[in-house]
Amino acid sequence: MSDTIKSKFDLSGKVAIITGSSKGIGKAIAQGLAENGAKVVISSRKQEAVDKVASEFSKAGLEAVGYQCHIGDPEQRKSLIDKTIEHFGRLDILVNNAAINPYYGPLEDSDEAVFDKIMSVNVKAPWILSNLALPHMKENGGSIINISSVEGITPGFGLGLYSATKAALIMLTKNQAKEWGRYGVRANVLCPGLIKTKFSEGLWTNDKLVAGFTKAIPLGRIATPEEMAGVVMLLASDAGSYMTGGVYVADGGYLISG
């Protein structure tokens, strides 16, 4: 039975860190990985928030712990990896999901402080967290999944700096795949379209924007966070063992609608 194709989705014995997983896409991804057998580390900026999710998962029979981590903080990044290894003894999957978008508007109206902050969290932090995870993944192989956005592939309006960081994350992923394949470490990137989360609330609560958006895309609706989990479960598991350096889109057809 262990030789079946279906069994390759089984993540039993694997350990996964998901950043920004106290809500939204990150939480849905963490739940999907845990339901497939992984031991998951719930991580976000507030300990209270990660404890709540870890407790919820545990009550559902899933194995989870919560560690506070502001990914923009060097000490907290290192602590997240160290605590995971201390608790579980290994690290197989890293999902770099946490991101910020502190500014919405024209490129020329932003300032350097915003640029530095968004680059630090959306690009620098996934780079460093992946570097910290690499030595542990070399032992058994591993999978890094970076969460970008369709905004990293095609530009919208008012999200220029965010788009720039998400495009950079796509190229970072490709370089990770190219350099780390020799260690049995795979790296892939998922680019969601508009998802109904707290993060994108300013967009999907605008009826006029939503009407235009849903009319333009083939599937005609906004996605739920749970619809992003399946792709990650594939990329994290042995079912995706030959997938590396890939850019995977889950956008309801947004990119082909233009």
C-alpha positions in Angstrom: 0.0 0.0 0.0 2.9 2.4 0.7 3.8 2.2 -3.0 0.5 3.7 -4.2 0.5 7.1 -5.8 -2.1 8.4 -3.3 0.3 7.5 -0.5 2.8 10.0 -1.8 0.6 12.8 -0.6 1.1 11.5 3.0 3.2 13.8 5.1 3.4 11.6 8.2 6.6 12.2 10.1 7.3 15.5 8.3 7.6 18.8 10.1 6.3 22.1 8.5 6.7 25.7 9.5 4.1 28.1 8.0 4.7 31.8 8.6 1.7 34.1 9.0 -0.5 31.1 9.8 -2.8 32.4 12.5 -5.4 33.3 9.9 -6.2 33.5 6.2 -4.2 31.6 3.6 -1.5 30.6 6.1 -3.9 29.0 8.5 -5.7 27.1 5.6 -2.3 25.8 4.4 -1.3 24.8 7.9 -4.5 22.9 8.3 -4.1 21.1 5.0 -0.6 20.0 5.8 -1.6 18.8 9.2 -4.6 16.9 7.9 -2.2 15.1 5.6 -0.1 14.0 8.6 2.5 16.8 9.0 3.5 18.2 12.4 2.9 21.9 11.9 4.4 25.0 13.5 1.9 27.9 13.6 3.7 31.2 13.4 2.7 34.9 13.5 3.5 38.0 15.4 1.4 37.4 18.5 1.8 34.4 20.7 -1.9 34.5 21.8 -3.0 34.2 18.1 -0.7 31.2 17.4 -1.7 29.5 20.6 -5.4 29.8 19.7 -4.8 28.1 16.3 -2.5 25.4 17.7 -5.1 24.6 20.3 -7.9 24.5 17.7 -5.8 22.1 15.6 -4.9 19.9 18.6 -8.6 19.5 19.5 -9.2 18.3 16.0 -6.6 15.6 16.4 -3.9 17.4 14.5 -0.3 17.9 15.7 0.6 21.6 16.1 2.6 24.0 18.2 2.6 27.8 18.0 5.7 30.0 18.1 5.5 33.8 18.0 7.7 35.2 15.2 7.8 38.7 13.6 9.6 37.7 10.5 11.2 41.1 10.2 13.1 40.6 13.4 16.4 38.7 13.0 16.4 37.2 16.5 12.8 36.0 16.2 13.6 34.4 12.8 16.4 32.4 14.3 14.4 31.5 17.3 11.6 30.1 15.1 13.9 27.7 13.4 15.7 26.8 16.6 12.5 26.1 18.6 11.2 23.9 15.8 14.3 21.8 15.8 14.4 21.6 19.6 10.7 20.5 19.7 10.4 18.2 16.7 14.1 17.4 15.9 13.7 18.1 12.2 12.4 20.4 9.5 11.1 19.3 6.1 8.7 22.0 4.9 8.9 25.8 5.1 6.0 27.9 3.8 7.0 31.5 3.6 3.5 33.0 3.6 3.7 36.1 5.9 3.8 39.4 4.0 2.7 43.0 4.4 1.3 45.7 2.2 1.5 48.9 4.2 0.8 51.2 1.3 -1.9 51.5 -1.4 -1.4 54.2 -4.0 0.8 55.6 -6.8 4.5 54.7 -6.7 5.6 58.3 -6.6 3.6 59.0 -3.4 5.3 56.4 -1.3 8.5 56.9 0.7 11.8 55.2 1.4 10.7 54.0 4.9 7.7 52.1 3.4 10.0 50.6 0.6 12.5 49.4 3.2 9.8 47.9 5.4 8.0 46.0 2.6 11.2 44.7 1.1 12.5 43.6 4.5 9.3 41.5 5.3 8.3 40.3 1.9 11.7 39.5 0.4 14.6 39.6 2.9 12.8 37.6 5.6 11.9 34.6 3.3 15.4 34.6 2.0 16.9 34.5 5.5 14.4 32.0 6.9 15.1 29.7 4.0 18.8 30.0 4.6 18.3 29.1 8.2 16.2 26.1 7.3 18.6 24.8 4.6 21.1 23.0 6.9 18.3 21.0 8.5 16.7 20.2 5.2 20.0 18.9 3.8 19.6 15.9 6.1 16.4 14.5 4.6 15.6 16.7 1.7 13.0 19.4 2.0 10.5 21.6 0.3 10.4 25.4 0.4 7.1 27.0 -0.8 7.1 30.8 -1.1 3.7 32.5 -1.4 3.9 35.3 -4.0 0.9 36.8 -5.8 -0.4 37.3 -9.3 0.7 40.9 -8.6 4.2 39.5 -8.9 3.5 38.5 -12.5 1.4 41.3 -13.9 1.0 44.8 -12.5 -2.3 46.1 -11.1 -2.9 49.7 -9.9 -1.9 51.0 -6.5 0.2 48.0 -5.5 3.5 48.8 -7.2 5.8 48.3 -4.3 4.0 45.1 -3.2 4.1 43.8 -6.8 7.9 44.5 -6.9 8.5 42.4 -3.8 6.3 39.6 -5.0 8.2 39.6 -8.4 11.5 39.5 -6.4 10.2 36.5 -4.4 9.5 34.6 -7.6 13.1 35.0 -8.8 14.4 34.2 -5.3 12.5 30.9 -5.5 14.0 30.1 -8.9 17.5 30.7 -7.6 16.8 28.6 -4.5 15.7 25.7 -6.7 18.7 26.1 -9.0 21.3 26.2 -6.2 19.7 23.8 -3.7 18.5 21.0 -5.9 21.8 19.3 -5.4 20.9 18.9 -1.7 17.5 17.4 -2.4 15.8 20.6 -1.5 13.0 21.8 -3.7 11.7 25.4 -4.0 8.5 26.5 -5.6 6.2 29.5 -5.6 2.5 29.9 -5.4 0.8 33.0 -6.8 -2.8 33.4 -5.5 -5.3 35.8 -7.1 -7.7 37.7 -5.0 -8.6 35.7 -1.9 -11.2 36.6 0.7 -8.9 37.3 3.7 -8.4 40.0 6.2 -5.2 41.0 4.3 -7.1 41.9 1.1 -10.3 43.2 2.9 -9.9 46.6 1.4 -10.3 45.1 -2.1 -13.1 42.5 -1.7 -15.3 44.7 0.5 -15.4 47.3 -2.3 -18.5 46.3 -4.2 -17.6 48.2 -7.4 -14.1 46.6 -7.5 -15.5 43.1 -6.8 -18.2 43.5 -9.6 -15.5 44.5 -12.1 -13.2 41.7 -10.9 -15.6 38.9 -10.9 -17.0 39.9 -14.3 -13.5 39.9 -15.8 -12.2 36.5 -14.6 -13.3 33.1 -16.1 -14.4 31.5 -12.8 -16.3 34.7 -11.9 -15.7 34.7 -8.1 -13.2 35.5 -5.3 -11.4 32.5 -3.8 -11.4 31.2 -0.3 -8.2 30.6 1.6 -8.8 26.8 1.6 -8.5 26.8 -2.2 -4.8 27.6 -1.9 -4.0 24.7 0.4 -4.2 21.9 -2.2 -1.4 23.3 -4.3 0.9 23.6 -1.3 0.0 20.0 -0.1 1.2 18.8 -3.6 4.4 20.8 -3.5 5.2 19.8 0.0 4.8 16.1 -0.5 6.5 13.3 -2.4 3.7 13.6 -5.0 5.5 16.7 -6.1 9.0 15.2 -5.9 10.0 16.3 -9.4 8.6 19.8 -9.1 11.1 22.6 -8.3 11.6 26.1 -9.5 8.0 26.2 -10.6 5.6 29.2 -10.5 2.1 28.0 -9.8 -0.9 30.2 -10.2 -4.3 29.8 -8.5 -6.2 32.9 -9.7 -9.5 31.8 -11.2 -8.1 32.6 -14.6 -7.2 36.2 -13.8 -4.0 36.2 -15.8 -5.6 35.0 -19.0 -8.6 37.4 -18.8 -6.6 40.5 -19.8 
